[in-house]
Amino acid sequence: MSLEIIEVCVNCWACEPLCPNEAIYEAKPHFLINPEKCTECAGDYDDPQCAAICPIEGAILDDFGAALNPPGSLTGIPPEKMAEVMAEMQSR
């Protein structure tokens, strides 16, 4: 049972001090989670603290590779709408 931080991480340092197991560490080019230390905060918190504070959608994955903060979850903007707006902006 371990979470994973992927390359979209921007090294903002929000998650690292919240980890009760000190499983998150700075690496290049982004933070990583030591799978041997990560318990997904079980026994300490109801939800993984790194995912609860992470400001980057899709940066932290569960054991199944699913994003804990999937696209649209933090902004409230559905991914389809975001893609539509971005395409319109780029066409200008």
N, C-alpha and C positions, 0 to 999 in steps of 0.2 A: 504494500500500500504506500504509494508515493506519488507526489505531484511532479510536474516538469515545467520548467520555464523555458520558453523557446525564443528564437532569435528576434522576435518583435519587441522584446524587452528593451527598454531605453536606459536601464541602469539609474532609475530615479531614486533608489534607496528607500522607497516607501515600505517594502515588504521585509527587508532584512532585519530590522530591529524588532519586528513583531513576532518572528518565529520562536515559539517556546522551546524548540529543540535545537536551535542554532543550526538548522539544516541548510539555510540559504547562504551562499557565499558568492563573492565577486569573482568573476572570471572574465576572460576576454572572449567575445565582445559583449557578453551580457551575463547577468546573474544566472546561477545554476542552483539546483537543489540536490543535496546528497541523499540518494534514495535510502541509504541505510539509517539515516537519522529522521527522515520525514515520516510523520504519523498522520498527516492531514489534519493535525491538531486534535485528533481523537483523545479524549480524556482531559483536554485543556479547554477547548472551545467547541461550540456547536458547528461552526463553519471554519474552513481553512482561512486563517488570518491573512495570508499572503494574497489570496484571491479577493478577499473582502476589501482590501485596501488598494489593490492594483488598478492604476488608472488607464491601463492599456488593454483594450478588448482583444481577447484571444491569446494573451501572453502566457497564461498558465493552464496546463492541460491536466486532466485526471488520468487514472490508469488506463482508460479506454481511448485516450487521445482526444477527448471532447474538451472544448474550451470551457473553463469555469465562468468566464465572462465573455460569452459569445458576441459576435458583432451585433451591434444594436442594443445590447443590454445596458450599457452605461450611458449612451447618448439618447436612447429612446428613438433613434432614427432607424427604421428598418433597412437592412443592407441593400434591398432593391432600390429604395428611394435614394439612398446615399449614392449608389452607382449611377442612377439617373441624373442626379444633380451634378455629380462630378463630370459626367460625360457632357452635360450642357455647358459647364464652366470651361472645359477644355476646348469646346468647339468655338468659343468666342475669340 
